[in-house]
């Protein structure tokens, strides 16, 4: 057994020793990954629906109009005698230093171009001139597709912000609102454009002010038979609900959950990422202006009507589905309490996930491996699911997966998270995990990836649960000198956990 005196510790790490001595008695007996304060939470909880309260508004961002910006550049030329390029650069630098938001401002050198020559603005101005006769509709599709190309073609071009600042979002919403007139090809192009225009909280508010949620839900209801309309429409839902609690609530009031279930049951094949992203976004508390989000109540509502089971069915396609990762993330968002996690397992979810995990290892697909392990870790929060996972030789399968991805710390981290949950309050599972090779996995990972802090944390969390109620496991770890040396030299988190484990021996 390792024995290190307090005197030695104080000599080497006096500050750490002081903190360790003060904290040892307060550390948890085991690490529960359902704890909301841990860095990698697996939240399994039942919460009452709460009213949404908005926090204090963020400070107003300083903005400037296109006309004022152009006038400043002109003054730099006329009053300061700068050449056009210098005048433009000086205006940008001056305003940036003053904290002015220049997104959406067209910055062109005077004499070499004008604002109206910007391709985004040219498209928008032409769209405003078009009507809804056949010839105009053909041109409208071309212009909308051109905008999509401009918004996605060059990263950092600022074209999306330019489009929003110049009324593009309201204009495209207006086009989408003419459902009886606009044919499907125009509608699909308009929805794709709209999904790109909605890119931040300000644009989601503009979408809400344009009655966008009601419009999109109406389009999805009327066009539910068209896969293209469904995919484009749900991409708009995902974009609009991101970071905006009020928009999420509007979609829920419009019964978007029932529409999602209808589409999943009717068109499970061919559904693109947009629908699954919509589920994830609607169930994610990502609006930092809100004190108490209602998304956990939404998740229970989604599960109650059958969306969780429908997502399990979507998983059955396995690696042949291009949306497998999105489905896994969406299902994880729905699984917010013990009852839902058990229902997913009872519908065959755990078997399907292990099939996907096995296939991801065989084909070397680390993205799928990470997503499926993360989902399995969430489901393992249910005690009945822990037993099911162990009975299905899940621990051995996870060790095999870790061996296949031994060079990828992100996959190893997810595997360790599952072991951490499985061993919580279960000395039998801890013993089985050690037999499967979890202890060796932790030691080897800590040695191999000594500079990957998150992996070090995951290793320590897993080790803590392996030894907390299993004295035999403690002896295994402390007889391994390499583990001691690694843990001793890692970050503070590893250091404290290591010596707290030592105090149990």
N, C-alpha and C positions, 0 to 999 in steps of 0.2 A: 504494500500500500504506500502511496506517495505521502511523504510527510515534509512539510515546509514550515519552518518556524516563523512566527510573527516578526522576530528580530530581523531575519533575512529579508522578508518582504519589505519591511520598513526601510531597510538599507537600499534596496533596489528601486522600489516604487513607493515612496513615503505617502504621496497623495492618494494613490490607488488604495493603499492599505487602509488609510483613514476612512475613505468612502466605503470600502468593502466591510470594514468592521461595523460601520453604522448601518449598512444596508442588509447585511446577511439575514438578520432575523425578520426582515420585512419582505424578502423575496418570496414569490409564490412557490408552493410545493411542486406544482406542475405548471407547464405553460399551456394555457388554453387559447388556441388560435381563434376562438370565437370572441375573444376579448377585443373590444373596439379600439383599444389603445395600442395594440400591437401593430407593427409596420405592415404585416401581411395578413389582415383580418379575414376570417371566414365566418361571416356573420350569420348565426343561426338564432333568430330571435322572433318573438311575437310582440308587435307593438300596437298600441291603440292608435286609431286614426287621430291625427292632431290637426288643428287648424294651422294654416300656413301663415307665418308672420314674416314680414319683410324686415330685414335688418336695415341699418342706416345706409342711405344711398351713397354710392361711391362718389368721389370728388369729380366735378365736371371737368371733362377733358377740353383743353383749349383747342379751338378749331379756327379755320380761316376759309373764306370763300375762294373760289377759283379767280374771281375778278380781283379780289384784294391781293392775292398772290401775284397775279400778272402785273398789277400796278406796282408792287414792291420791286419786281424785276425791272420794270420800266424806269423806276426812280433810280435804281442802281446804275443804269446805263446813262440816263440824262443828268443826274445830279452828281454822281461820283465818278463818271467817266469810265466805268468799267466796260470791257467788251462783253458781248452777249453771254458767252459761256461763263465768264467770271461772275457776271451779274446773277445768273441763275444759281451757281454754286453758292454764292454769298447769301442769297435769299434763303436757300434750303438750310444752310448751316445756321444762320441767324435764328430762323424760326424753330429749328430743332432744339437749339440751346435754350430757347424760351419755353420749351415744352409744348409746342403746338403740334397737333396731330395733322400730318400731311397726307394721310391715306386718302386716296381718291382724287388727289390733286394731279392734274396733268402737268408734268414738268418738261417743257420743250424749250429749246434754245430759241429766243426771238430771232426771226428772220429765216430760220431753218424749218419752221413748221408752226402750226397753230393748234389751238385746242380742238377746233372742229375737225381737224384732220386726223385726230386720234381714231383708230379703227373701231374701238368700242363705242365711242360717241357717234360715229358715223352710222353704225348698225342701229343704235337706239333711235337716232333721229329718223332714219328711214322707216323703222318699224312704226313709229308714231304716225307716219303718213299713209300707211297701208290700211285698206279696208278688209272685208271678208268675202270678196268675190273669188272665183277660182284662181285667176291669175295672181292676185295678191297673196292668196294662201300658199301658193307654190313658192313665191319669193320669201314669204314669211318663214317657211321651214328652212330655207337656205340661210337666212339671216340669223335665225336662232341657233342653227348648227354652227355657224361661223362664230357666234358668241361663245358657245361651248368650247370651241377650239381655242379662242383667245383666252378664256378663263383657265384652261387646263394646259395650254401649250408651254408657257414659260413660267417656271416657278419664281416667285418674287417680283413678277412684272407689275403687280398692283392693279391689274385689269379688273378684278372682281370689285375692288373698292371703288374704282372709277365708275363701274357700271351702277353700283348702289348709289353713289353720290349724285349721279346724273339721272336718277329716276328709273333705273332699269328694273328694280324689284317691283315697284308698283305697276309698271307697264306690263311686265310679264304676268303678274297676278290678274291684271285686267284682261289679258288675252285668254288666260285659263278660265276666267269666269264666264266666257261666252261659250259654254258647253254645247248648246244646241246648234251653234253655228260652226264651231271649230271642229274639223275632222280629226281622227285619231292621230294621224302623222304629225299634225301641228301640235296637238295636245302633248304628245310624248316629248317632242323637241322643247316645248315650253316648260314642261315639268323638269326636264334635265337641266335647262338653263336656270330655273328657279332654285333648284337644289344647290347649285353652285353659288348663286347670289346670296343665299342665306349662310353667312360664314362667321358671324359673331353675334353677341347679345343685342347690339343695336339693330342689326338686320332682322333678328328674330322678332324684335319689338315692332319693326316696320311691317313684317309679315302678319303679326297679330292685329295691328291697326288696320290692315287691308282686309280683315276678315278671312285671312288665309286658312286657318284650321277648318272652318266650315266649308270653304271652297274645296279644299283637297279631299276631305272626307266625302263630300258629294261626288267628286270625280271618281274616287275609289269605289263607291257604291254603284255608280252607273257603269263604270268600266271594269268591273270585277272579272268579267269574262276574258279580258285582254291582258295577257301576261306582261306586255310592254307597258301598258298604262299602270298596272299594279306595281311593277318594279320601279318605274319612274316616280309614281306617287308616294310610295313608302320611303324613297330616298329623300323626298321633300319633308316628310314627317320626321325622319331622323335628324335632318339638318335643323328644322325649326324647333324641335324640342330640346336640342342640346343647350344646356346651361340656362334654361328658362322654365322655371317651375310653373308659371302662369300658363304658358303654352301647353305644357304637359297636362295640366288640369283641364284645359279647354278640349284637348283631344280625348281625354277620359270621359268628359261630359258628353261628348259626341259619340261615345261608345265605340271608340277605335278598337278596343279589345275584342268586341264581337266581330268586327270586320276582319281583324287579324286571324281569329279562329276560323272564320269562313274561308279565307284564302288558304290557310294551312291545310284545311280538310279537302278543299276543292282542287288546289293546284300545288301540291307539295313538291312536284318535280318542276324544275325550271324557275323556281323562285330565286331571285338574286339576293345579294347581301342586304339590300335596303330594308326589307321587312324585318330581318333578324336584328339589324342595327336599330330599327325603330323600337323593338322590344327592349333591347339593352338600354337605349337612351331614355325611354319613358320610365324605366325602373331604376335609374341612376340618380342619386341626390347630388347633382353637379352644379346647382345654382347657389353660389356663395352669398347671395343676397338674402337667402331664406334661412331662418333660424331652425324651423322644424319642417322637414320635407314630408310629403305624403306618399312617397314612392313605395314604401313597404306595404302600405295598404293597397296600392295598385297591384303589387306583385301577388298578394293574396287573392285579389279579384281575378287576375289573369289565371292563376292556378285553379280557382274555383270553377271557372267556366270550361276548363279543359285545355288551356294553352300549353301547360307543362307536358301533358301526355302527348299532345300533337307534336311538340318539339322532340320528344323521345322518338316518335315515329320518323321524324325527319332525320334523326341520327342514324337510322338503320341503313341509309345509303352508304355510310362509311366514307372511305377515301375517294370513292367515285364522285362524291358531291363536292363541287367547288366552294360550297358554303358551309362545309363541316365546322370550321373554326367559328364562324359567326353563329351557327346553331348552338355550339357548345357554350359560347359566351352568353347568348340569350337565355339558355336554360339555367345557367348559373345565376343570372339576374333574377329569375323567377323563384329559385329555391331559397326562400328567405326564412323558413322555419322547419321544425322537425317533421310536421305533418306532410308538408310538400315534399321534403327530401325522401320520406318513406314511400309516398305515392309514386315518385319517379322510379324508385328501386323496384316496387311491386309491379310496375308496368314493363319491367325488363331493362331499365335504364343502365344498371350497373353492368350487366352482361354486355350490352351494346358498347358501353364506354371501354370495357376491357378489350373488346374486339378491335375497336379503333386504336387503342394503345398498342396492342400487339402488331397491328398493321403498320402503325407509324414507325415502330422500331424496325420492322422488316424492311420498309421502304426508305428509312432514313429521313422521315418527315418530322423535323423537330418542332415546327410550328404547331402541327396537329398534336404532337406529344405534349407540348406545354399546355395547350388549351384543354385537352382531355384530362390531364392530371389535375389541373386547376379545378375543373368541374368535379372530379372525383373527390378532391379534398373537401369541397363544399358539402357534398352528399355524405361524406364520412362523419360529419358533425352529428348525425343521428346515430345513437347507440345501436339501434337495430341494424343500421347499414354497416356499421363497423364489423359486426359479426358476419354479415353477408359477404363483405369484401374479403375477410380472412378465410372464410370457408371456401371461397372460390379460388384459393391459392393466390390471392391478390398480392400478398407481400412478395412472393417469389417472382411474380410477373413484373412488379415494380423494380426489383433488383435487376432483373434481366434488361429492362428498359434503361436503367441507369448505366448498365455495362455497355449497351449499344451507343449511348450518348455520353460517354465518360469524358469527352472533351468539351461538352457544352454545359457551363455552369447554370444556365437558365433552366434547363430541363432537370438537372440534379436538384436544384432548389425546389422545384414543384414536387418532385418525388419525395424529398425530405419533409415537405409540408404535409403530405398525406400520412407519412409515418408519425409525425408529431401528433396529428389528430387521432390516428388509430390507437396510439399508446396512452392517450390522456385517460387517467383514472382506470387503467387496465393493465395490471402487472402481467397477466397472461399474454396479452397482445405484445407487451414489451419483450417478454421472453421469446415469443415467436419471431418478433422482428429481429432480435439478435441472432437467432438461429438462421434466419433467411439471409443475413449479411448486412443488416442496417448499420451495425457498429463499424464494420470495416468500411462501409460506404462513407460514413461521416469522417472517419480518420483520413482516408485517402483523399476525399474532397478538400478537407482543410489543408492538407499538405500541398496538394496540386494547385489549388486556387487561393493561395494565402493572401492575395491582394483584392479578392472579390468580396467586399464587405457584406453584401446581402447574403451571399452563400455562407459566409462565416456565421452570420446570425441564424440562418436556417439550420445549420449544423448544430449550433449550440442549443437551439430550441428543441430539436429532435433528441439530442443527447440528454437534455434535462428530463424529458418525459420517459426516456428509456430507463433511466436509473432512479427516478424519484421513488418508485414503490417496488424496486427490484434490486436488492442488495447484491445479488449474483452479477448483475450487469455492471455494477460499479467496479467490482474487482477486475472485470475484463478490461474496462477502460483504463484503470490506473496501473495495470500491468503493462500497458503499452506506452513505452517511453516517447515514441514519436508523437503521440497525441498530446502528451504533457508539454513537450517542447513547442509544438505548434500553438496550442491554446495559450501558452504563456506569453507568446510574442505577438498575438493578434491584437485587434482593437480593444478598447475598454469593454465593450459588450461581451466579447468572448472571454476576456480576462475575468470579469466578475462572475460570469456563469460557471467558468471552469472551477474557480475556487469555492463557489457556493456548492457545486456538486461535490467537491473534495470534502466540504464540511459534513456532508451526509454519510461519508464512508466510515 
